[in-house]
Amino acid sequence: MKIGDKVRFLSDVGGGVVAGFQGKDIVLVEDADGFQIPTSITDVVIVDNDDYSTSRIIENKTQPKVKSIPDDDEDYDPAERPVTFKPMAEERKGGDKLGAYLAFVPVDVKEITSTRFETYFVNDSNYYMRFAYMTAEGANWHFRATYEVEPNTKLFVEEFGRDDLNNMERICVQIMSYKRDKSFILKPAVDVQLRLDIVKFYKLHTFRESAFFEQPALIYTLVENDKEVRPLVVDPDKLKKEIMNKAKADDMLVSSANRHPKTEDKNAPVVVDLHADELLDTVSGMSPADILNYQLDIFRKTLKDYEKKKGKKIVFIHGKGEGVLRHAIVNELRYRFKNYTYQDASFREYGYGATQVTIK
């Protein structure tokens, strides 16, 4: 059975077209009205056209045979009529505020370096959610899936391998929320773009326990308490404005220092704090890569400004963190500024997260 096959229900009237799968045992059957009905894979059979009557069932030895519903003029036991009632989705207290998440779950968490992954959409609200799931291909987008998710449930979207990760660095999820058979408060449509850190898929500790899964998962927030997550995409104009404002502030500091040269200790090292909150007024709209590149630009500019002052010591405060900035700085010193020497700065004065560079 595959997506696009026409199927008929065994324990209910009607049928539809296979629109997708939830795990290995549940098939999503899309009816004529466009609604997707989760159904056990053992409760459907493939048919060769749109006639869902029992006479058109394709023989399938793995499927149990269904008893035909008798005509109205035949005698039959009403208890034998298939149950067609479907209860309304359960709601929970506090669930009228939207909550939605995109989750990635390792198929085999014990083999994190080689395992495949499953993608899930989690609807943590009392609303039905219809979502579209896309990934970027350069300046364009590739459509991957669209489903309707019932309230307070999670839905399997797809399975992928490590070869697919390079095509999943930028993800877009668009969501429309509503309720069925009752009035509801209108919610704005959600449009979230995320940047996946591909390196995290190789680290076991990034997959953590959660209330949504029995196994560890990497979970990205799309919307929580009706608030859409801040998009991890860069506004080029805003970034340029931030950099220009910071450059003007730096020029003012240099000008002020030049007006009071006698107060400077010539033997004291120059201290440059590379923390993002020290360099920029705000990092809103900037991705981690954009912030890192800006920090490295300040690092290079500082070394360029002092390149003629032989023996001058410069302390760059980068923080301990995960060591990404420090690693990038060391890489610059090894290959771009080979003539300069460097070492860990004084722990007593600057803590663990600082590197001292000496101009040669």
C-alpha positions in Angstrom: 0.0 0.0 0.0 1.3 3.4 -1.0 0.3 7.1 -1.1 -2.2 7.6 -3.8 -3.9 4.2 -3.6 -7.7 4.1 -3.5 -8.9 2.2 -0.5 -12.2 1.1 1.1 -13.0 0.8 4.8 -13.7 -2.7 6.1 -15.6 -1.7 9.3 -17.3 1.5 7.9 -18.9 2.7 4.8 -17.0 4.7 2.2 -13.3 5.1 1.6 -10.9 7.4 0.0 -7.2 7.9 -1.1 -4.1 7.1 0.9 -2.6 10.5 1.9 0.1 9.4 4.3 1.0 7.1 7.2 1.4 7.5 11.0 4.1 5.0 11.9 3.8 1.5 10.6 0.2 0.7 11.6 -1.9 3.8 10.8 -2.9 5.0 7.4 -4.3 8.4 6.7 -7.3 8.1 4.3 -8.4 11.4 2.7 -12.2 11.4 1.8 -14.0 13.3 -0.9 -14.3 16.4 1.4 -10.5 16.5 1.9 -10.5 15.3 5.5 -7.9 12.8 6.5 -9.1 9.9 8.7 -6.5 7.9 10.7 -7.4 4.2 10.2 -5.7 1.0 11.1 -3.9 -0.5 8.1 -5.7 -3.8 8.7 -9.1 -2.1 8.4 -8.7 -1.0 4.7 -8.4 -2.7 1.4 -7.2 -1.4 -1.9 -9.8 -0.9 -4.7 -9.2 -0.3 -8.4 -11.6 2.6 -8.9 -13.9 5.0 -7.0 -16.6 2.4 -6.5 -16.3 1.5 -2.8 -18.9 -1.2 -2.9 -18.0 -4.7 -1.7 -18.1 -6.0 -5.3 -15.1 -3.9 -6.2 -12.7 -5.1 -3.5 -9.4 -6.2 -4.9 -8.5 -9.6 -3.4 -5.9 -9.3 -0.6 -5.1 -12.4 1.3 -3.6 -10.4 4.2 -6.9 -8.6 4.9 -9.9 -10.2 6.6 -13.1 -10.4 4.6 -15.9 -8.1 5.5 -19.6 -9.0 5.6 -21.7 -7.0 3.2 -24.3 -4.6 4.5 -27.7 -6.1 3.5 -30.2 -4.1 1.4 -33.0 -2.3 3.1 -35.5 -5.0 2.1 -33.5 -7.8 3.7 -33.8 -9.0 7.3 -30.7 -8.4 9.3 -29.6 -7.7 12.9 -29.1 -4.0 13.5 -26.3 -4.8 15.8 -24.3 -6.0 12.7 -24.4 -2.5 11.2 -20.9 -0.9 11.3 -20.3 1.8 13.9 -19.9 5.1 12.1 -20.0 7.5 15.1 -16.8 9.3 15.8 -16.5 11.1 19.2 -15.4 14.7 19.3 -11.8 15.4 20.1 -11.2 15.8 23.8 -10.2 19.2 25.1 -8.2 20.0 28.2 -8.2 22.9 30.6 -5.9 25.7 29.4 -5.6 24.2 25.9 -7.3 27.1 24.1 -3.9 28.8 23.8 -2.0 27.5 20.8 1.0 25.3 21.3 2.8 23.5 18.5 6.2 21.9 18.1 8.4 20.2 15.5 10.2 17.2 16.9 13.0 15.0 15.6 13.3 11.5 17.1 16.2 9.1 16.5 15.0 5.6 15.3 17.8 4.1 17.3 19.1 6.5 19.9 21.9 4.0 20.9 23.4 4.4 17.4 23.3 8.1 17.2 26.1 8.4 14.6 24.3 6.2 12.1 20.6 6.1 12.9 17.7 7.5 10.8 15.3 10.1 12.3 11.5 10.5 12.4 9.8 14.0 12.1 6.7 14.6 14.2 4.3 17.6 14.4 3.0 18.1 18.0 -0.3 19.9 18.5 -0.5 20.8 22.2 -3.8 22.7 22.1 -7.6 22.3 21.8 -7.6 23.4 18.2 -7.3 21.4 15.1 -4.3 22.4 13.1 -3.7 22.2 9.4 0.0 22.7 8.6 2.3 22.8 5.6 5.9 21.6 6.1 8.7 23.0 3.7 12.4 23.1 3.4 14.6 25.7 1.5 16.4 25.1 -1.7 18.5 28.2 -2.2 16.1 31.1 -2.7 13.2 28.7 -3.3 11.2 26.3 -1.2 10.4 22.6 -1.5 7.0 21.4 -0.2 7.4 18.2 1.9 4.0 17.5 3.6 0.7 18.8 4.7 -1.6 17.3 7.3 -4.5 18.0 9.7 -3.6 17.2 13.3 -6.3 16.6 15.9 -6.2 18.5 19.2 -3.7 17.4 21.8 -2.0 14.8 19.6 1.2 14.3 17.7 1.5 13.2 14.1 4.3 11.4 12.2 5.4 13.4 9.2 8.3 11.6 7.6 11.5 9.6 8.1 14.9 10.8 6.8 18.5 9.8 6.9 21.7 11.8 7.5 22.1 12.3 3.7 19.0 14.5 3.8 20.3 16.8 6.6 22.1 19.1 4.3 18.8 19.9 2.6 17.0 20.6 5.9 19.0 23.5 7.3 16.1 25.9 6.7 12.6 24.8 7.5 9.3 26.7 7.2 6.1 25.6 8.9 2.8 27.4 8.3 -0.2 26.6 10.5 -4.0 27.3 10.4 -5.9 26.6 13.6 -9.7 26.0 14.0 -12.3 24.0 15.9 -15.0 21.7 14.5 -18.7 21.7 15.2 -18.5 24.6 17.7 -17.7 28.3 17.9 -14.1 29.3 18.7 -11.8 32.3 19.1 -10.1 33.0 15.8 -6.3 32.5 15.9 -3.9 34.2 13.5 -2.1 32.0 11.0 1.4 31.0 12.0 4.4 31.3 9.7 7.7 30.2 11.3 11.1 29.7 9.7 13.7 27.7 11.6 17.4 27.0 11.1 18.4 23.5 12.1 21.8 23.1 13.7 22.9 20.0 11.8 25.7 19.3 14.3 23.1 18.6 17.0 22.0 15.5 15.1 25.4 13.9 15.9 25.3 14.6 19.6 23.5 12.3 22.0 22.9 15.0 24.7 20.9 17.2 22.4 18.0 14.6 22.4 16.2 15.0 25.7 13.2 13.6 27.5 9.9 15.4 27.1 6.2 15.0 27.9 5.4 14.2 24.2 7.6 11.2 23.6 8.8 8.1 25.5 12.2 8.3 23.9 14.6 11.3 23.7 13.8 13.9 21.1 15.1 17.2 19.7 12.1 19.6 19.9 11.8 23.0 18.2 9.0 25.4 19.4 6.8 26.8 16.6 4.1 28.6 18.7 3.6 28.6 22.5 0.9 30.3 24.6 -0.4 31.8 21.3 3.0 33.5 20.7 4.8 32.6 17.5 8.5 31.8 18.1 10.9 34.5 17.0 12.0 33.5 13.4 15.7 32.5 13.1 16.1 34.4 9.8 18.2 37.5 9.2 16.8 40.8 8.0 19.7 42.1 5.9 18.7 45.7 6.3 18.3 45.4 10.0 21.6 43.7 10.4 23.4 46.3 8.3 21.8 49.1 10.5 22.9 47.3 13.7 26.5 47.0 12.4 26.6 50.7 11.3 25.3 51.9 14.7 27.9 49.8 16.5 30.7 51.1 14.2 29.7 54.7 15.0 29.8 53.9 18.7 33.2 52.3 18.4 34.5 55.4 16.6 33.2 57.6 19.4 35.0 55.5 22.0 38.3 55.6 20.0 38.0 59.4 19.6 37.4 59.8 23.3 40.4 57.7 24.1 42.6 59.8 21.8 41.6 62.9 23.7 43.0 61.5 26.9 46.2 59.7 25.9 48.0 60.3 29.3 45.5 58.3 31.3 46.3 55.1 29.4 48.8 52.6 30.8 51.0 51.7 27.8 51.9 48.3 29.3 48.4 47.3 30.1 46.7 44.9 27.7 43.9 46.0 25.5 40.7 44.2 26.6 38.0 43.5 24.0 34.8 41.8 25.1 33.4 39.7 22.2 30.1 38.8 23.9 27.2 39.5 21.6 25.3 41.6 24.1 28.4 43.8 24.5 28.9 44.3 20.7 25.3 44.7 19.6 22.3 46.5 21.1 20.1 43.6 20.0 20.6 40.2 18.3 16.9 40.0 17.3 16.6 38.5 13.8 20.2 37.3 13.8 21.2 33.6 13.5 24.1 32.1 15.6 26.2 32.1 12.4 25.5 35.8 11.8 26.5 36.7 15.4 29.7 34.6 15.1 30.7 36.3 11.9 30.2 39.7 13.4 32.3 38.8 16.5 35.1 37.5 14.2 35.0 40.8 12.2 35.6 42.7 15.5 38.4 40.3 16.3 40.1 40.9 12.9 39.6 44.7 13.0 41.2 44.9 16.4 44.3 43.0 15.3 44.5 45.2 12.2 44.3 48.4 14.3 47.3 47.2 16.5 49.4 45.5 13.9 52.2 48.1 14.0 52.4 48.1 17.8 54.9 45.3 18.3 54.7 43.6 21.7 51.2 44.9 22.4 49.0 42.4 24.3 45.3 42.2 23.5 42.9 40.1 25.6 39.8 38.9 23.8 37.0 37.8 26.2 34.9 35.2 24.5 33.4 33.3 27.4 33.5 29.5 28.0 30.1 28.4 26.6 30.5 25.5 24.1 33.8 26.9 22.8 32.6 27.8 19.3 33.9 31.3 19.4 37.2 30.4 21.0 37.8 27.6 18.4 37.1 30.1 15.6 39.6 32.6 17.1 42.3 30.0 17.5 41.7 28.9 13.9 42.2 32.5 12.7 45.4 32.8 14.7 46.8 29.6 13.3 46.1 30.3 9.7 45.5 34.0 9.2 47.7 35.6 11.9 50.5 33.1 12.1 53.1 35.7 13.4 51.1 36.4 16.5 51.5 34.4 19.7 48.5 33.5 21.9 47.7 31.9 25.2 45.0 31.6 27.8 44.6 35.0 29.6 45.0 35.3 33.3 42.3 33.3 35.1 42.3 35.6 38.1 41.5 38.7 36.0 39.4 37.3 33.2 38.2 33.9 34.2 38.4 30.8 32.0 36.9 32.4 28.8 39.6 34.7 27.6 42.5 34.5 25.1 45.6 36.8 25.2 47.2 37.7 21.8 50.7 39.3 21.5 51.5 41.4 18.4 54.8 40.4 16.8 
